[in-house]
Amino acid sequence: MTVEATPRPMVGIELMPGPEADAVLEAALEAQDNLVVTTTNPAVLIISAPGRLEIDPAVVREHLGREDWTGPDIQVIMASYFGMITQLDDERIVLEWLRKGA
């Protein structure tokens, strides 16, 4: 009997467009290759991935050319998110769905 894997639910962030959102997108693209980027509404940029989305604030700083950007700064441009924010600091921004018992 073959058991098919259940697709992982999507997690993601909705960002207000601009230089910081572009830098977050570039950092996310560098970190993983299974991203879905949606810009159907000119007022929001949606970055999503199956199961887990990880962003390195150091890479965002690199793309912005600024050393003062921190992980929590994403809250200024984040309109919404789906999933659970399990880490939000200078080391990493992580959204994921946690499994029961994890």
C-alpha positions in Angstrom: 0.0 0.0 0.0 1.4 3.4 -1.0 0.8 6.3 1.4 0.9 9.7 -0.2 2.3 12.6 1.8 -0.1 15.2 2.9 0.7 18.6 1.3 2.1 21.0 3.8 -0.2 24.0 4.5 1.1 27.3 3.2 2.6 30.0 5.5 3.5 33.5 4.5 3.6 37.2 4.9 1.9 40.1 3.3 4.1 43.1 3.0 3.5 46.7 1.9 5.6 47.2 -1.2 8.8 49.2 -1.2 12.5 48.9 -0.8 12.3 46.9 2.5 9.7 44.5 1.0 12.0 44.0 -2.0 14.9 43.2 0.3 12.9 40.8 2.3 11.8 39.0 -0.9 15.4 38.8 -2.1 16.5 37.3 1.3 13.6 34.8 1.2 14.5 33.8 -2.4 18.1 33.2 -1.4 17.0 31.0 1.6 14.6 28.7 -0.2 13.5 27.7 -3.7 9.9 26.7 -3.1 8.5 30.2 -2.6 5.3 31.5 -4.1 5.2 35.2 -4.7 1.9 37.0 -5.4 1.4 40.6 -6.4 -2.2 40.6 -7.6 -2.9 43.7 -5.5 -0.5 46.6 -6.1 -0.8 47.5 -2.4 0.6 44.2 -1.1 3.3 41.7 -1.8 2.6 38.2 -0.6 5.5 35.8 0.0 4.5 32.2 0.9 5.9 28.7 1.1 4.7 25.3 2.0 5.1 24.5 5.7 7.9 26.9 6.6 9.2 30.4 5.5 12.6 31.5 6.8 14.3 34.9 6.3 17.8 36.0 7.4 17.8 39.6 8.6 21.5 39.9 7.8 20.7 39.2 4.1 17.9 41.8 4.2 20.4 44.3 5.6 22.8 43.4 2.8 20.2 44.0 0.1 19.1 47.3 1.8 22.7 48.5 2.2 21.8 49.4 5.8 23.2 47.9 9.0 20.4 49.2 11.2 17.6 46.9 10.0 16.6 44.2 12.5 14.3 41.2 12.3 11.5 42.9 14.3 11.6 45.8 11.8 9.6 43.6 9.5 6.5 44.4 11.6 6.5 47.9 10.2 5.9 46.7 6.6 4.0 43.5 7.4 0.3 44.0 6.8 -0.6 40.4 7.8 0.8 36.9 8.0 -0.5 33.3 7.9 1.1 30.6 10.0 2.8 31.0 13.3 5.8 33.3 13.9 8.1 31.0 15.8 11.2 33.2 15.7 11.5 36.9 15.2 14.9 38.4 16.1 18.2 39.5 14.6 19.2 35.9 13.8 16.1 34.7 11.9 12.5 35.3 11.0 10.6 32.0 10.8 6.9 31.3 10.1 5.7 27.7 10.2 2.8 25.5 11.3 3.8 23.4 14.3 2.6 19.8 14.4 0.7 18.5 17.4 3.1 17.1 20.0 6.0 19.1 18.6 
